[in-house]
Amino acid sequence: MKSTKFFIVIIVFSLMGMSCNSKKETKKEIGKYTATSPLIIDTAFTKEYVAEIQSIQNIEIRAKVKGFIESINVDEGQLVKSGQVLFTIRPKEYEAELIKAKAEVKKAELDAQNAKNLSDKNIISKSELALSLAKLEQTKADESLAAMYVSYTKVTAPFEGLIDRLKFKQGSLIDEGTLLTTLSNNKKMYAYFNVSESEYLDYKTRNSKEKNNIVSLLLANGQAHKYKGKIETIQGEFDINTGSIAFRAIFPNPDALLKHGETGRVQMYVDLKHAMIIPQKATFELQDKVYVYVVDKNNIIKLRNIKIKQRLNNLFVIESGLSEEDVFIVEGIQSLKEEDKVETTLIPAKTAVSIK
């Protein structure tokens, strides 16, 4: 009987030992992690906007009279001077009309002179003289109109610029108003880009400094345009469909590198006062939202949703979700989950944002 009790005691102690060992095995070890607080600093960044590049002058060259193209005096892509003849439309018909109009003027002048002589002698009435003089003015007007049509047979450049594609060949029959080509003045170029309402308000708020008007231009190949530009004007209304408003910047183009219709990216310098910055590596995305692990006073980590104002290389500028006093995990967040208890080593915010 005693022997039986002895074995029972041994079994009970063995089970207790196994239970203790099991608890030791399931107890999770507290991890050690680097943590910091947001860095508050005045900084700046460059914001990029897709831009449409246009000439300061870009017009259609159209025929003002009907006829056959007698000569084409320019080539596509050629730089032409103001007043240079671009096209000649066969002028013979219009020159004939001008000769006829001149003859009518001469006849009307003789008639008017005769009428005046007769009127002075009281042979005809003053009203007949007035009719004769009116007829003279009418013929002079017809002559001016005929001369104008003759001048229209020579299509000239209204300003210095580059010729675009030629729409017709020599000998083509064209109507009045036919588009012949386009002409671009590319000495300076406009860059139009759309800015959101909030960015527009930020721009207007910080626009006390001249430097905020200075912008750069990245071309389609990623290279920067050599010359800085300046924001000239802002469109009068927001686009209700996109919630954006158009800015217009102007860029020098002495090398004629920029052409009408190009695209690029305008880079605008933006000041940030009292910006809250954290390392990008301290964050993770979940269902299109960005989170950090914030450490509470009991060293328990909590998920915190944050809103990003701007991305700066390996850093985020925080718009909302964190305060200056919050402590968050910087590295090793992949192995964590909410409500884990951690041991943290605090590092200065400046050190944290410099870690890559």
VORORO-675040 format. One record per residue (C-alpha): residue in three letters; y, z, x. Coordinates in steps of 0.001 Angstrom, whole numbers, padded with zeros to 6 digits. Each point is the difference from the previous one (the first is absolute). Layout:
<sites>
SITE  residu        y        z        x
SITE     ALA        Y        Z        X
...
</sites>
This chain:
<sites>
SITE  residu        y        z        x
SITE     MET   000000   000000   000000
SITE     LYS   002371   000894   002828
SITE     SER  -000985  -003208   001728
SITE     THR   000947  -001974  -003103
SITE     LYS   003419   001679  -000209
SITE     PHE   000593  -000744   003673
SITE     PHE  -000614  -003715  -000487
SITE     ILE   002259  -000062  -003053
SITE     VAL   002841   001546   002045
SITE     ILE  -000502  -002575   002753
SITE     ILE   000139  -002871  -002530
SITE     VAL   003209   001374  -001602
SITE     PHE   001752   000289   003380
SITE     SER  -001191  -003488   000943
SITE     LEU   001454  -001454  -003198
SITE     MET   003275   001849   000584
SITE     GLY   000140  -001418   003496
SITE     MET  -000615  -003511  -001254
SITE     SER   002747   000452  -002587
SITE     CYS   002460   001132   002667
SITE     ASN  -000924  -002897   002235
SITE     SER   000478  -002401  -002915
SITE     LYS   003492   001366  -000653
SITE     LYS   000886  -000378   003653
SITE     GLU  -001213  -003574  -000041
SITE     THR   002020  -000945  -003128
SITE     LYS   003210   001624   001207
SITE     LYS   002337  -002833   001002
SITE     GLU   001808   000183   003283
SITE     ILE   003845  -000109  -000274
SITE     GLY   001361  -003129   001637
SITE     LYS   002950  -000072   002391
SITE     TYR   002702  -002602  -000627
SITE     THR   003427  -000992   001268
SITE     ALA   002792   000467  -002521
SITE     THR   003770  -000425  -000151
SITE     SER   002978  -000252  -002366
SITE     PRO   002136  -003054  -000852
SITE     LEU   002638  -001056   002514
SITE     ILE   003519  -000163  -001437
SITE     ILE   002169  -002410   001962
SITE     ASP   002749  -002625  -000266
SITE     THR  -001512  -003372   000825
SITE     ALA   000189  -003685  -000842
SITE     PHE  -002327  -002892  -000637
SITE     THR   000101  -003732  -000574
SITE     LYS  -000882  -001228  -003481
SITE     GLU  -001263  -003561  -000411
SITE     TYR   000605  -002295  -002963
SITE     VAL  -001373  -003478  -000670
SITE     ALA   002947  -002411   000167
SITE     GLU   000768  -003537  -001125
SITE     ILE   002228  -001867   002461
SITE     GLN   002601  -002450  -001294
SITE     SER   002797  -002065   001493
SITE     ILE   003546   001124  -000728
SITE     GLN   000450  -003498  -001445
SITE     ASN  -002857  -002070  -001342
SITE     ILE   000874  -002837  -002341
SITE     GLU  -001544  -003090  -001540
SITE     ILE   001415  -003358   001047
SITE     ARG  -000069  -002245  -003054
SITE     ALA   001133  -003581  -000633
SITE     LYS   003181  -000342  -002043
SITE     VAL  -000570  -003656  -000854
SITE     LYS  -002928  -002232  -000905
SITE     GLY  -001167  -002669   002450
SITE     PHE  -002221  -000986   002898
SITE     ILE  -000027   002134   003155
SITE     GLU   001458  -002393   002536
SITE     SER  -000345   002280   003037
SITE     ILE  -001189   003454   000982
SITE     ASN   002070   001226   002912
SITE     VAL  -001783   003296   000788
SITE     ASP  -003484   001319   000592
SITE     GLU  -001825   003043  -001297
SITE     GLY   000887   003185   001893
SITE     GLN   003131  -001561   001501
SITE     LEU   003152   002051   000482
SITE     VAL   002927  -001820  -001600
SITE     LYS   003744   000592   000053
SITE     SER   002294   000528  -002948
SITE     GLY   001056  -003379  -001425
SITE     GLN  -002766  -001942   001751
SITE     VAL  -001427  -002902  -002053
SITE     LEU  -003588   000766  -000952
SITE     PHE  -000874  -002861  -002388
SITE     THR   001642  -003251  -001046
SITE     ILE  -000679  -001344  -003475
SITE     ARG   000592  -003761  -000318
SITE     PRO   003737  -000170  -000793
SITE     LYS   000465  -003664  -001009
SITE     GLU   000030   000557  -003775
SITE     TYR   002441   002896   000304
SITE     GLU   002228  -001869   002467
SITE     ALA   000167  -002893  -002471
SITE     GLU   001094   002406  -002736
SITE     LEU   002670   001339   002339
SITE     ILE   001323  -003528   000745
SITE     LYS   000130  -000694  -003727
SITE     ALA   001836   003256  -000623
SITE     LYS   002561  -000789   002718
SITE     ALA   000664  -003369  -001597
SITE     GLU   000519   001653  -003365
SITE     VAL   002529   002336   001584
SITE     LYS   001965  -002873   001500
SITE     LYS   000063  -001803  -003342
SITE     ALA   001083   003168  -001771
SITE     GLU   002757   000580   002553
SITE     LEU   001388  -003507  -000641
SITE     ASP  -000228   000515  -003751
SITE     ALA   001770   003320   000262
SITE     GLN   002774  -001494   002160
SITE     ASN   000527  -002853  -002467
SITE     ALA   000037   002439  -002876
SITE     LYS   002649   002075   001726
SITE     ASN   002212  -003058   000595
SITE     LEU  -000316  -001034  -003631
SITE     SER   000642   003545  -001179
SITE     ASP   003152   000207   002136
SITE     LYS   001240  -003134  -001798
SITE     ASN  -000998   001485  -003345
SITE     ILE  -002394  -002874  -000574
SITE     ILE  -002943   002367  -000613
SITE     SER  -000027   003561  -001320
SITE     LYS  -000380   003138   002039
SITE     SER  -003412   000617  -001587
SITE     GLU  -001309  -003330   001274
SITE     LEU   001180   000977   003484
SITE     ALA  -001764   003354  -000346
SITE     LEU  -003247  -001763  -000968
SITE     SER   000273  -002223   003045
SITE     LEU   000560   002970   002299
SITE     ALA  -002940   001830  -001592
SITE     LYS  -002216  -003008   000613
SITE     LEU   001055   000100   003668
SITE     GLU  -000982   003676   000281
SITE     GLN  -003349  -000768  -001618
SITE     THR  -000775  -002750   002507
SITE     LYS   000972   002277   002863
SITE     ALA  -002404   002645  -001314
SITE     ASP  -002742  -002637  -000237
SITE     GLU   000715  -000992   003599
SITE     SER  -000272   003637   001161
SITE     LEU  -003305   000381  -001852
SITE     ALA  -001364  -003207   001544
SITE     ALA   001085   001160   003462
SITE     MET  -001726   003328  -000594
SITE     TYR  -003267  -001740  -000889
SITE     VAL   000264  -002069   003187
SITE     SER   000426   003206   001995
SITE     TYR  -003102   001425  -001712
SITE     THR  -002097  -002773   001535
SITE     LYS   000331   001863   003300
SITE     VAL  -001746   003372  -000328
SITE     THR   001506   002423   002514
SITE     ALA  -000778   003543   001171
SITE     PRO   002319   002600  -001559
SITE     PHE  -000567   002362   002962
SITE     GLU  -001813   000175   003328
SITE     GLY  -003689   000662  -000461
SITE     LEU  -003630  -001075   000251
SITE     ILE  -001472  -002829  -002035
SITE     ASP  -003223   000761  -001859
SITE     ARG  -002630  -002494  -001194
SITE     LEU   001213  -003457  -000994
SITE     LYS  -001193  -000697  -003534
SITE     PHE   000392  -003816   000078
SITE     LYS  -000246  -002900   002416
SITE     GLN   002501  -002757   000734
SITE     GLY   000024  -002572  -002813
SITE     SER  -000947   002473  -002738
SITE     LEU   001772  -000365  -003347
SITE     ILE   001440   003322  -001087
SITE     ASP   001907   001262  -003024
SITE     GLU   003143   002072  -000129
SITE     GLY  -000942   003637   000688
SITE     THR  -003167  -000808   001970
SITE     LEU  -000885   002658   002602
SITE     LEU   000124  -001587   003450
SITE     THR  -000494   003035   002262
SITE     THR   001253   003552   000548
SITE     LEU   002445   001312   002584
SITE     SER  -000095   003477   001544
SITE     ASN   002665   001874   001938
SITE     ASN  -002079   002260   002255
SITE     LYS   002676   001441   002256
SITE     LYS  -000579   003293  -001768
SITE     MET  -002892   000941  -002242
SITE     TYR  -000448   002238  -003003
SITE     ALA  -003024   002288  -000345
SITE     TYR  -000689   001228  -003533
SITE     PHE  -002289   003009  -000467
SITE     ASN  -000818   002322  -002893
SITE     VAL   000493   003761   000154
SITE     SER  -001347   002577  -002454
SITE     GLU   002359   002086  -002097
SITE     SER  -000651   003192   001971
SITE     GLU   000508  -001797   003324
SITE     TYR   003196  -001552  -001316
SITE     LEU   001328   003444  -000937
SITE     ASP  -000984   001378   003424
SITE     TYR   001805  -002912   001657
SITE     LYS   003192   000532  -001989
SITE     THR  -000122   003743   000752
SITE     ARG  -000289  -000426   003753
SITE     ASN   002227  -003083   000247
SITE     SER   002947   001857   001500
SITE     LYS  -000966  -001264   003446
SITE     GLU   000505  -003591   001082
SITE     LYS  -003359  -000026   001813
SITE     ASN  -001812   000255  -003326
SITE     ASN   001161  -003548  -000767
SITE     ILE  -001570  -001425   003163
SITE     VAL  -003444  -001548  -000464
SITE     SER  -002551  -001922   002055
SITE     LEU  -002215  -002922  -000934
SITE     LEU  -003669  -000517   000845
SITE     LEU  -001148  -003609  -000239
SITE     ALA  -003297  -001216  -001433
SITE     ASN  -001631   000031   003449
SITE     GLY   000901   003670   000492
SITE     GLN   002763  -000676   002491
SITE     ALA   003458   001465  -000488
SITE     HIS   003015  -002213  -000618
SITE     LYS   002315   000356   002999
SITE     TYR   003067   000814  -002041
SITE     LYS   000662   003038  -002162
SITE     GLY   001132  -000493  -003569
SITE     LYS   002161   001891  -002433
SITE     ILE  -000445   000883  -003664
SITE     GLU   002791  -001858  -001775
SITE     THR  -000531   000610  -003664
SITE     ILE  -002285   001422  -002680
SITE     GLN  -000904  -001788  -003212
SITE     GLY   001760   001195  -003159
SITE     GLU  -003069   000925  -002082
SITE     PHE  -003509   001388   000371
SITE     ASP  -002963  -002178  -000926
SITE     ILE  -001456   001762  -003053
SITE     ASN  -003450  -001468   000730
SITE     THR  -000278   001282   003573
SITE     GLY   002495   002874   000029
SITE     SER   001567  -001398   003167
SITE     ILE   003355  -001385   001027
SITE     ALA   000732  -002797   002491
SITE     PHE   001882   000605   003247
SITE     ARG   001519  -002851   002015
SITE     ALA   000311   000179   003780
SITE     ILE   001593  -002646   002214
SITE     PHE  -001284  -000962   003459
SITE     PRO   001555  -002168   002735
SITE     ASN  -002073  -003088   000796
SITE     PRO   001622  -001720   003009
SITE     ASP  -003369  -001244   001294
SITE     ALA  -000803  -001611  -003374
SITE     LEU  -003352   001800   000031
SITE     LEU   000201   001111  -003616
SITE     LYS  -000441  -002609  -002723
SITE     HIS   000599   000063  -003717
SITE     GLY  -003098   001198  -001861
SITE     GLU  -001516   002073   002816
SITE     THR  -001379   003473  -000607
SITE     GLY   000213   003116   002109
SITE     ARG   000332   003760  -000134
SITE     VAL   003319   001771   000061
SITE     GLN  -000056   003297   001885
SITE     MET   002498   002559  -001242
SITE     TYR   000815   003182   001919
SITE     VAL  -000403   003151  -002134
SITE     ASP   001199   003502   000876
SITE     LEU  -002056   002980  -001157
SITE     LYS   001723   003357  -000124
SITE     HIS  -002082   003196  -000085
SITE     ALA  -003219  -002027  -000199
SITE     MET  -003331   001796  -000360
SITE     ILE  -002581  -001551   002349
SITE     ILE  -003738   000605   000435
SITE     PRO  -002720  -001797   002017
SITE     GLN  -001800  -002713  -001904
SITE     LYS  -003346   001279   001337
SITE     ALA   000488   003244  -001958
SITE     THR  -000298  -001924  -003285
SITE     PHE  -002673  -001820  -001924
SITE     GLU  -000053  -002212  -003077
SITE     LEU  -001958   000628  -003162
SITE     GLN   000294  -002266  -003051
SITE     ASP   003260  -001525   001271
SITE     LYS   001570   003404   000595
SITE     VAL   000769   001651   003330
SITE     TYR  -001064   003590   000734
SITE     VAL   000193   002660   002687
SITE     TYR  -001872   003281   000408
SITE     VAL   002462   002878  -000293
SITE     VAL  -001042   003422   001340
SITE     ASP   000899   002987  -002208
SITE     LYS   000690   003584   001145
SITE     ASN  -003716   000835  -000183
SITE     ASN  -000897  -002960   002233
SITE     ILE  -001540  -001864  -002948
SITE     ILE   000777  -003704  -000087
SITE     LYS   001362  -001709  -003108
SITE     LEU   000370  -003682  -000826
SITE     ARG   003644  -001017  -000308
SITE     ASN   001124  -003365  -001374
SITE     ILE   003038  -001356   001876
SITE     LYS   002318  -002929  -000629
SITE     ILE   000869  -002262   002949
SITE     LYS   003590  -001196   000370
SITE     GLN  -000480  -002096   003143
SITE     ARG  -002613  -000827   002631
SITE     LEU   001164   000222   003617
SITE     ASN  -002716  -001191   002383
SITE     ASN  -002460   002944   000026
SITE     LEU   002240   002234  -002094
SITE     PHE   000848   000466  -003654
SITE     VAL   003385   000941  -001415
SITE     ILE  -000728   002267  -002976
SITE     GLU   001910  -000397  -003244
SITE     SER  -001653   002861  -001890
SITE     GLY  -003050   002299  -000019
SITE     LEU   000707   002111   003087
SITE     SER   002562   002626   000985
SITE     GLU   001255   000998   003440
SITE     GLU  -002076   003192  -000103
SITE     ASP  -003328  -001642  -000900
SITE     VAL  -002758   000049   002626
SITE     PHE  -002478  -002865  -000044
SITE     ILE  -003018  -001084   002037
SITE     VAL   000794  -002643   002630
SITE     GLU  -003392  -001028   001369
SITE     GLY  -003608   000088  -001152
SITE     ILE   000748  -000405  -003691
SITE     GLN  -003071  -002216  -000460
SITE     SER  -002302   003020   000199
SITE     LEU   001953   002117  -002482
SITE     LYS  -000098   000487  -003737
SITE     GLU   002213   001967  -002344
SITE     GLU  -000416   003792  -000028
SITE     ASP  -001485   000066   003513
SITE     LYS   001102   002963   002050
SITE     VAL   001284  -000943   003442
SITE     GLU   001360   001460   003160
SITE     THR   003140  -001806   001167
SITE     THR   001870  -000479   003224
SITE     LEU   003642  -000685  -000764
SITE     ILE   001805  -002573   002127
SITE     PRO   003717  -000919  -000135
SITE     ALA   000938  -002778  -002415
SITE     LYS   001486  -002090   002829
SITE     THR  -003290   000225   001895
SITE     ALA  -001960  -000999  -003121
SITE     VAL   002010  -003139  -000706
SITE     SER  -000368  -001133   003621
SITE     ILE  -003834   000212  -000104
SITE     LYS  -001596  -003420  -000402
</sites>
